[in-house]
C-alpha cells in the first residue's frame, strides 16, 4: 500500500502519469497482453512509457462493470500488449454489449452502438500492412509543444516515415480549444469520483464483514488519516478531499455545466481538424518518456496528449516508435468514435513498417 510499481527498463523510474501495474507486467514480456483501465491517459501513457501497445476504446465499446470508478463518463477498460495484433485480439474478446454496463446518462451510447456494426473479428481483420497508403493523417504538434528537442525529433522522424509509407500528411493541424478541456474536465471528475466511489464502496460492503471496510469516500478519507504512517507516507489525499467537498450529485447544475463544457470542447477539438482536412486520424506523440521516481516533487509530467480522446470518448491507440536516451516514446493515432478498426489498421501498418519496439531485458534480480 502507498507504493509505486517500477519501470520495466529501470527500477529508478516510474511508468508514467497515474501509473498502474498492467504495463509493467506486459512490458518485460512475462505476459503478451494485459487489461488496463483509463479515465484520461492511464492506458496510453504507461503503454508509451513502457514501450508497448495500448488501445483506449470508444467509451461504451467495452463494459465498465466492475471497474473501480473515477468517472462513469470517461472510464473504460482496454487492451495492452507487446504488438498491435495481440492488443487487437484481446479487444475482440473485450468488445461486447453488456446489459449491466453502467452506461452514463449523459451519453446515448446504446443508440450510437446500434448503428455501428462491429464484431470481434473486425478488429483482427483490420490488420492491414498497407493501410497507410493514401491514408489522410493530421499531425497535432501543440499537444507535445513542451517536449525537449530529443523528444520532438521522434515526432519529426515519425512524420517522415508516415509520408514514406504513402500517407497524405497535413502537418501541423490545430485542435481548437484543446488547451481549455482540462479545467471543466477535472471539475466534473471530482463530482463523478465521489458519486462513483460511494456506489462502489456500498457494493463491495455487501460482500464483506460488517464494518470491516470503509463504506463511503468520507470514511475512506478518515481511514487513511488513521493509518497515515502506512498509506500516506509517500502521498497525500488532496484529490479525495476535493471530491468529498462536492455534492457528488450528477444532477447538480454545477456538475452538469462542467461536464457539458468538457465534452463539447473535446469533441469539437477532434471533429474540427478531421472535417477541415478530411482526415482518417490525428497523430501525436503520446507522452514524455518515463521520469525518475520523485517522492518530493511528484510526477514529472512534461506533456501527454490523451485528453481530447479521453474526454470525448473517442478511441486512441499508441504504438512504440522512438527512444529518448534509451527510454520509449509512443505514437498515438486517434479519431472519431467507433473507428477502432481503421485506427488499428493504421497503427498495425506503422508498427510493421518500423518495428521500433525494443523488448527490455530484466536484470537477474527481478527475473
C-alpha positions in Angstrom: 0.0 0.0 0.0 1.2 3.5 -0.7 3.9 2.3 -3.1 4.7 2.6 -6.8 5.5 -0.1 -9.3 8.8 0.2 -11.1 9.5 0.7 -14.8 10.5 -2.5 -16.7 13.6 -0.8 -18.1 14.9 0.8 -15.0 13.8 0.3 -11.4 14.5 4.0 -10.6 11.8 5.1 -13.0 8.0 5.3 -12.7 5.9 4.2 -15.6 4.1 7.4 -16.4 1.4 9.7 -15.1 -1.0 7.8 -12.8 0.8 4.5 -13.2 -0.7 1.1 -12.6 0.8 -2.3 -12.8 -0.6 -3.6 -16.1 2.1 -2.1 -18.4 4.8 -3.3 -16.1 3.6 -6.8 -16.4 3.3 -6.6 -20.2 6.5 -4.6 -20.7 9.2 -7.2 -19.8 7.1 -9.9 -21.6 6.2 -12.2 -18.7 2.8 -11.9 -20.4 1.8 -11.0 -24.0 -1.3 -9.0 -23.1 -2.9 -7.2 -20.1 -6.0 -5.2 -19.4 -5.7 -1.6 -18.2 -8.3 1.0 -17.3 -8.3 4.6 -18.3 -10.0 7.8 -17.3 -7.5 10.1 -19.0 -4.2 8.6 -20.0 -3.9 5.5 -17.8 -3.8 3.1 -20.7 -1.9 5.0 -23.4 0.6 6.9 -21.2 2.0 3.9 -19.3 2.0 1.9 -22.6 4.0 4.6 -24.3 6.5 4.9 -21.4 6.9 1.1 -21.2 7.3 0.5 -25.0 4.1 -1.5 -25.6 0.8 -1.0 -27.5 -2.2 0.3 -25.7 -5.8 0.8 -27.0 -8.2 3.2 -25.3 -11.5 2.2 -26.9 -14.6 4.3 -27.7 -16.3 4.7 -24.3 -19.1 2.2 -24.3 -17.4 -0.4 -26.5 -16.1 -2.3 -23.5 -18.3 -2.8 -20.4 -17.4 -0.6 -17.4 -19.0 -3.1 -15.0 -16.5 -3.9 -12.2 -14.1 -1.0 -12.8 -13.1 0.8 -9.6 -14.7 4.1 -10.7 -13.4 7.6 -11.3 -15.9 8.7 -13.9 -19.0 7.0 -15.4 -18.4 9.1 -18.5 -14.7 8.6 -19.2 -13.8 5.3 -17.5 -13.1 2.3 -19.8 -11.1 -0.9 -19.9 -8.8 -1.6 -22.8 -6.1 -3.9 -24.0 -2.4 -3.5 -23.7 0.1 -5.8 -25.5 3.5 -6.3 -27.0 2.2 -5.8 -30.5 -0.9 -4.4 -32.3 -2.1 -7.9 -33.3 -2.2 -9.1 -29.7 -3.9 -6.0 -28.5 -6.5 -6.3 -31.3 -7.1 -9.9 -30.4 -7.8 -9.0 -26.8 -10.1 -6.2 -27.9 -12.1 -8.7 -29.9 -12.8 -10.5 -26.7 -13.5 -7.4 -24.6 -15.8 -5.7 -27.0 -19.3 -6.9 -26.3 -22.5 -5.2 -25.3 -23.3 -5.7 -21.6 -26.8 -5.1 -20.3 -25.3 -4.5 -16.8 -22.8 -1.9 -18.1 -23.4 1.3 -16.0 -24.0 3.5 -19.1 -23.7 7.2 -18.5 -26.9 9.1 -18.6 -25.1 11.8 -20.4 -24.4 9.6 -23.4 -26.7 8.0 -26.0 -24.3 5.1 -26.3 -26.8 2.3 -26.9 -28.3 4.1 -29.8 -24.9 5.0 -31.2 -23.7 1.5 -30.9 -26.8 0.1 -32.6 -25.8 2.0 -35.7 -22.3 0.5 -35.7 -21.8 -3.0 -37.0 -18.6 -4.2 -35.3 -17.8 -7.8 -34.4 -14.8 -9.3 -32.7 -13.4 -10.5 -36.0 -13.4 -6.9 -37.4 -10.5 -5.9 -35.2 -8.3 -8.8 -36.2 -9.3 -8.5 -39.9 -8.2 -4.8 -39.6 -4.6 -5.9 -39.5 -3.6 -4.4 -42.9 0.1 -3.8 -43.5 -0.8 -1.5 -46.5 -3.3 0.7 -44.6 -1.1 3.8 -44.6 -1.1 4.0 -48.4 -3.3 7.0 -49.2 -4.4 7.5 -45.5 -5.1 11.1 -44.6 -3.4 12.0 -41.3 -3.1 15.2 -39.4 -0.1 15.9 -37.0 -1.0 17.5 -33.7 2.2 19.2 -32.6 0.7 21.6 -30.0 0.0 18.7 -27.7 3.7 18.0 -27.3 4.9 21.5 -27.5 6.6 21.3 -24.1 8.8 18.4 -25.2 12.5 18.8 -25.4 14.4 18.6 -28.7 15.2 14.9 -28.5 11.6 14.0 -28.0 10.4 16.4 -30.7 12.9 14.7 -33.1 10.9 11.4 -32.5 7.8 13.1 -33.9 9.7 14.5 -36.9 11.1 11.1 -37.7 7.6 9.5 -37.4 6.1 12.1 -39.8 8.9 11.3 -42.3 8.1 7.6 -42.0 4.4 8.1 -42.4 5.0 10.1 -45.6 7.4 7.4 -46.9 4.7 4.8 -46.4 2.3 6.7 -48.6 0.2 8.6 -46.1 -1.1 12.1 -47.1 0.1 14.1 -44.1 -1.1 17.5 -43.0 1.5 18.9 -40.7 0.5 20.6 -38.4 -3.2 20.6 -37.6 -4.8 22.5 -34.8 -7.2 21.1 -32.2 -9.2 24.2 -31.3 -9.9 24.6 -27.6 -7.9 21.5 -26.6 -6.0 23.6 -24.0 -9.2 24.5 -22.3 -10.5 21.0 -21.8 -8.7 20.2 -18.5 -10.4 22.8 -16.2 -14.0 21.6 -16.8 -12.9 18.0 -17.1 -11.4 17.9 -13.6 -14.3 19.9 -12.1 -16.6 17.2 -13.4 -14.3 14.3 -12.4 -14.4 15.4 -8.7 -18.2 15.1 -8.7 -18.1 11.8 -10.6 -15.5 10.3 -8.4 -17.5 11.0 -5.2 -20.6 9.6 -6.8 -18.9 6.6 -8.2 -16.7 5.6 -5.3 -19.6 5.8 -2.9 -21.6 3.5 -5.0 -18.7 1.1 -5.5 -17.9 1.0 -1.7 -21.5 0.3 -0.9 -21.5 -2.5 -3.4 -18.3 -4.0 -2.0 -19.6 -3.7 1.5 -22.3 -6.3 0.6 -19.6 -8.9 0.3 -17.5 -8.0 3.4 -17.9 -8.5 7.1 -20.0 -5.8 8.7 -18.0 -2.6 9.3 -14.7 -4.1 8.0 -14.4 -1.7 5.0 -14.9 2.0 4.6 -18.4 2.5 3.1 -18.1 6.0 1.7 -15.4 8.4 0.4 -15.6 10.3 3.7 -14.9 7.0 5.6 -12.1 6.2 3.3 -10.5 9.6 3.9 -10.9 9.0 7.7 -9.3 5.5 7.4 -6.3 7.0 5.5 -5.9 9.6 8.2 -6.0 7.0 11.0 -3.4 4.8 9.1 -1.3 7.7 7.7 2.0 6.1 8.5 1.1 3.2 6.2 -0.9 4.7 3.4 0.0 8.4 3.4 3.8 8.2 4.0 4.5 9.0 0.3 1.3 10.5 -1.0 -1.4 12.9 0.2 -5.2 12.5 -0.4 -5.9 16.0 -1.7 -7.9 14.8 -4.6 -10.1 12.6 -2.3 -10.7 15.7 -0.2 -11.6 17.9 -3.1 -14.0 15.3 -4.4 -15.6 14.9 -1.0 -16.2 18.7 -0.9 -18.5 18.4 -3.9 -22.1 17.3 -3.7 -21.4 14.1 -5.6 -24.8 14.6 -7.3 -24.8 14.1 -11.0 -27.9 16.3 -11.3 -26.1 19.2 -9.7 -26.2 22.2 -12.1 -22.5 22.9 -11.4 -21.6 19.4 -12.4 -23.8 19.3 -15.5 -22.3 22.6 -16.7 -18.7 21.4 -16.3 -19.3 18.0 -17.9 -21.2 19.6 -20.8 -18.3 22.1 -21.4 -15.6 19.4 -21.2 -17.4 17.1 -23.6 -18.2 19.9 -26.1 -14.6 21.2 -26.1 -13.1 17.7 -26.5 -15.4 16.6 -29.3 -15.1 19.8 -31.3 -11.3 19.7 -30.8 -11.2 16.4 -32.6 -14.0 16.9 -35.1 -12.8 20.2 -36.4 -9.4 19.1 -38.0 -11.0 15.8 -39.1 -13.6 17.7 -41.1 -11.4 20.6 -42.2 -8.7 18.4 -43.7 -10.8 15.3 -44.4 -8.6 13.2 -42.2 -8.8 9.5 -41.3 -7.0 10.1 -38.0 -5.0 12.5 -35.9 -1.4 11.6 -35.0 0.6 12.8 -32.0 3.3 11.8 -29.6 1.6 10.0 -26.7 3.6 11.3 -23.7 7.0 12.2 -22.5 9.5 9.4 -21.6 9.3 8.0 -18.1 10.8 10.1 -15.3 12.7 9.3 -12.2 10.5 8.4 -9.2 10.4 11.5 -7.1 8.6 11.3 -3.7 9.2 15.0 -3.0 8.2 16.8 -6.2 5.9 14.1 -7.6 5.3 13.2 -11.3 7.4 14.9 -14.0 4.5 15.2 -16.4 6.0 17.3 -19.2 3.2 16.5 -21.7 0.6 14.0 -22.6 -1.9 14.0 -25.5 -4.6 11.7 -24.1 -7.1 14.4 -23.1 -9.1 15.1 -26.3 -9.8 11.4 -27.0 -10.4 10.5 -23.3 -12.9 13.3 -22.6 -14.7 13.0 -26.0 -15.0 9.2 -25.6 -13.1 8.7 -28.8 -10.7 5.8 -29.5 -6.9 6.1 -29.3 -4.1 3.7 -29.9 -0.4 4.1 -29.0 2.4 2.2 -30.7 6.1 2.1 -29.7 8.2 4.1 -32.0 11.1 6.2 -30.7 13.7 6.1 -27.9 14.9 9.2 -26.0 18.0 8.5 -24.0 17.1 4.8 -24.2 13.5 5.3 -23.0 10.5 4.5 -25.1 8.1 7.1 -26.6 4.9 6.1 -28.3 3.0 7.5 -31.3 -0.8 7.9 -30.9 -3.5 7.6 -33.6 -6.9 8.8 -32.6 -10.1 9.6 -34.5 -14.0 9.5 -34.4 -16.0 7.3 -32.1 -16.4 3.7 -33.1 -13.5 3.8 -35.6 -11.3 1.2 -33.9 -10.9 -1.0 -37.0 -9.5 1.9 -39.0 -7.1 3.1 -36.2 -5.9 -0.5 -35.6 -5.2 -0.8 -39.4 -3.2 2.4 -39.4 -1.3 1.5 -36.2 -0.6 -2.0 -37.4 0.8 -0.8 -40.8 3.1 1.7 -39.0 4.3 -0.9 -36.5 5.0 -3.5 -39.2 7.0 -1.0 -41.3 9.0 0.5 -38.4 9.5 -2.4 -36.0 10.9 0.0 -33.5 9.9 -1.8 -30.3 12.9 -2.9 -28.2 11.9 -5.5 -25.6 13.5 -4.8 -22.2 16.0 -7.2 -20.7 15.3 -7.7 -17.0 18.2 -7.8 -14.6 18.6 -11.2 -12.8 17.5 -9.7 -9.5 13.9 -9.2 -10.8 13.5 -12.0 -13.3 
